Protein backbone atom coordinates (compact mmCIF):
# COMPACT_ATOMS: atom_id res chain seq x y z
CA UNK A 1 0.00 0.00 0.00
CA UNK A 2 1.84 3.13 -1.17
CA UNK A 3 1.94 5.92 1.38
CA UNK A 4 1.35 9.55 0.44
CA UNK A 5 2.21 12.70 2.31
CA UNK A 6 -1.06 13.96 3.86
CA UNK A 7 -0.69 17.40 2.27
CA UNK A 8 -0.74 15.78 -1.18
CA UNK A 9 -4.51 15.42 -0.75
CA UNK A 10 -5.31 17.68 2.18
CA UNK A 11 -3.39 20.90 1.52
CA UNK A 12 -3.98 22.64 4.86
CA UNK A 13 -3.44 21.80 8.52
CA UNK A 14 -7.10 22.70 9.08
CA UNK A 15 -8.30 20.05 6.60
CA UNK A 16 -5.99 17.47 8.15
CA UNK A 17 -7.44 18.23 11.59
CA UNK A 18 -10.94 17.93 10.12
CA UNK A 19 -10.01 14.50 8.70
CA UNK A 20 -8.79 13.40 12.14
CA UNK A 21 -12.08 14.63 13.62
CA UNK A 22 -14.08 12.76 10.95
CA UNK A 23 -15.45 15.99 9.46
CA UNK A 24 -13.61 15.56 6.13
CA UNK A 25 -13.86 12.20 4.37
CA UNK A 26 -13.18 13.15 0.77
CA UNK A 27 -11.63 15.85 -1.36
CA UNK A 28 -12.03 16.88 -4.97
CA UNK A 29 -8.91 18.04 -6.77
CA UNK A 30 -8.22 19.24 -10.30
CA UNK A 31 -6.33 16.06 -11.11
CA UNK A 32 -5.79 12.59 -9.67
CA UNK A 33 -3.31 12.57 -6.78
CA UNK A 34 -3.82 9.01 -5.48
CA UNK A 35 -5.14 5.59 -6.41
CA UNK A 36 -7.55 3.35 -4.54
CA UNK A 37 -5.55 1.47 -1.91
CA UNK A 38 -3.03 4.27 -1.34
CA UNK A 39 -2.73 5.51 2.23
CA UNK A 40 -1.58 8.53 4.20
CA UNK A 41 -0.92 9.19 7.88
CA UNK A 42 -1.81 12.16 10.03
CA UNK A 43 -0.13 11.92 13.41
CA UNK A 44 -0.61 8.25 14.33
CA UNK A 45 -3.77 7.74 12.27
CA UNK A 46 -3.73 5.98 8.89
CA UNK A 47 -6.28 6.73 6.18
CA UNK A 48 -6.83 4.59 3.09
CA UNK A 49 -8.09 5.90 -0.25
CA UNK A 50 -11.24 3.84 -0.90
CA UNK A 51 -12.54 5.53 -4.07
CA UNK A 52 -11.20 7.72 -6.85
CA UNK A 53 -13.75 8.97 -9.38
CA UNK A 54 -13.66 11.46 -12.24
CA UNK A 55 -16.50 13.98 -12.00
CA UNK A 56 -17.39 17.54 -12.92
CA UNK A 57 -18.08 20.50 -10.67
CA UNK A 58 -21.70 20.25 -11.80
CA UNK A 59 -21.91 16.74 -10.28
CA UNK A 60 -21.19 18.08 -6.80
CA UNK A 61 -23.94 18.03 -4.18
CA UNK A 62 -24.46 19.48 -0.72
CA UNK A 63 -23.43 16.05 0.64
CA UNK A 64 -20.14 16.22 -1.25
CA UNK A 65 -19.49 19.71 0.11
CA UNK A 66 -20.25 18.54 3.66
CA UNK A 67 -17.87 15.57 3.25
CA UNK A 68 -15.20 18.20 2.53
CA UNK A 69 -15.98 20.21 5.64
CA UNK A 70 -18.27 22.88 4.16
CA UNK A 71 -21.81 23.64 5.35
CA UNK A 72 -23.30 23.19 1.87
CA UNK A 73 -22.46 23.61 -1.81
CA UNK A 74 -22.73 27.43 -1.71
CA UNK A 75 -20.27 27.55 1.19
CA UNK A 76 -17.97 25.15 -0.70
CA UNK A 77 -18.00 27.50 -3.72
CA UNK A 78 -17.08 30.43 -1.45
CA UNK A 79 -14.16 28.45 -0.01
CA UNK A 80 -12.86 27.67 -3.51
CA UNK A 81 -13.19 31.30 -4.57
CA UNK A 82 -11.14 32.43 -1.55
CA UNK A 83 -8.51 29.70 -2.01
CA UNK A 84 -7.88 30.13 -5.76
CA UNK A 85 -7.16 33.37 -7.58
CA UNK A 86 -9.46 33.99 -10.56
CA UNK A 87 -11.58 30.89 -9.78
CA UNK A 88 -14.84 30.61 -11.67
CA UNK A 89 -17.29 27.77 -11.04
CA UNK A 90 -18.04 26.06 -14.34
CA UNK A 91 -20.30 23.02 -14.13
CA UNK A 92 -18.40 21.15 -16.86
CA UNK A 93 -14.95 21.60 -15.26
CA UNK A 94 -13.41 18.17 -14.69
CA UNK A 95 -12.34 17.21 -11.17
CA UNK A 96 -11.30 14.04 -9.36
CA UNK A 97 -12.92 12.89 -6.12
CA UNK A 98 -10.69 11.08 -3.60
CA UNK A 99 -12.67 9.40 -0.77
CA UNK A 100 -10.79 8.03 2.24
CA UNK A 101 -11.48 6.13 5.45
CA UNK A 102 -9.72 5.91 8.77
CA UNK A 103 -8.00 2.55 9.23
Phi and psi in degrees as a GROMACS rama.xvg file:
@    title "Ramachandran Plot"
@    xaxis  label "Phi"
@    yaxis  label "Psi"
@TYPE xy
-59.5081  144.205  UNK-2
-111.945  129.887  UNK-3
-98.7694  160.128  UNK-4
-74.8665  138.374  UNK-5
-59.2255  -32.8422  UNK-6
-75.2012  -6.21892  UNK-7
-62.1008  -41.8348  UNK-8
-99.1203  -42.1223  UNK-9
-110.044  94.6547  UNK-10
-74.0683  -3.47086  UNK-11
-130.641  153.343  UNK-12
-59.2861  -36.2063  UNK-13
-60.6743  -46.2027  UNK-14
-65.1075  -36.664  UNK-15
-65.4136  -40.3451  UNK-16
-63.88  -40.2888  UNK-17
-64.2835  -34.7193  UNK-18
-66.0111  -44.0737  UNK-19
-60.6961  -35.8374  UNK-20
-81.5471  -4.61877  UNK-21
82.266  8.1997  UNK-22
-83.7969  -23.6604  UNK-23
-119.54  122.379  UNK-24
-125.76  0.316588  UNK-25
-159.799  163.731  UNK-26
-149.369  139.823  UNK-27
-98.2069  135.951  UNK-28
-130.597  166.535  UNK-29
-73.0111  -13.9037  UNK-30
-151.193  171.225  UNK-31
-80.6026  125.753  UNK-32
-110.907  -8.22084  UNK-33
-155.343  164.691  UNK-34
-115.118  157.576  UNK-35
-54.9555  137.288  UNK-36
95.1709  -19.2809  UNK-37
-66.7419  160.783  UNK-38
-139.504  161.29  UNK-39
-145.523  157.618  UNK-40
-120.281  138.78  UNK-41
-123.584  120.141  UNK-42
54.9639  -122.238  UNK-43
-102.298  11.2686  UNK-44
-104.436  129.94  UNK-45
-100.517  137.753  UNK-46
-120.693  139.702  UNK-47
-112.271  137.796  UNK-48
-74.8043  120.378  UNK-49
-107.68  -13.718  UNK-50
-157.152  140.48  UNK-51
-134.934  117.838  UNK-52
-134.778  137.418  UNK-53
-79.9174  135.884  UNK-54
-145.226  -173.363  UNK-55
-126.259  162.06  UNK-56
-57.6635  -34.9509  UNK-57
-65.3339  -19.5993  UNK-58
-76.8477  -17.1073  UNK-59
-67.8347  144.571  UNK-60
-122.531  172.635  UNK-61
-58.0107  -38.9963  UNK-62
-62.5849  -40.357  UNK-63
-61.905  -46.0614  UNK-64
-60.301  -42.163  UNK-65
-65.715  -35.4162  UNK-66
-67.898  -14.5731  UNK-67
-104.96  10.6106  UNK-68
92.7539  5.72965  UNK-69
-94.7839  160.739  UNK-70
-68.7031  -41.603  UNK-71
-163.166  -176.773  UNK-72
-64.6165  -38.4103  UNK-73
-61.7977  -42.645  UNK-74
-64.0953  -40.274  UNK-75
-59.0141  -45.3964  UNK-76
-59.9211  -41.4348  UNK-77
-62.7441  -40.7865  UNK-78
-61.2184  -45.8277  UNK-79
-62.8587  -40.6458  UNK-80
-63.9267  -36.3265  UNK-81
-73.2743  -34.1498  UNK-82
-80.3408  -26.9335  UNK-83
-124.097  123.288  UNK-84
-61.5019  139.962  UNK-85
57.8931  28.5414  UNK-86
-75.4625  133.086  UNK-87
-130.343  127.745  UNK-88
-72.0084  118.583  UNK-89
-126.546  118.608  UNK-90
-52.7542  -30.9659  UNK-91
-91.2856  4.55567  UNK-92
-66.0842  129.676  UNK-93
-80.7086  137.764  UNK-94
-139.3  168.676  UNK-95
-126.651  126.082  UNK-96
-91.7132  130.632  UNK-97
-117.645  112.595  UNK-98
-103.476  140.03  UNK-99
-137.884  158.14  UNK-100
-132.121  146.426  UNK-101
-68.1383  137.304  UNK-102
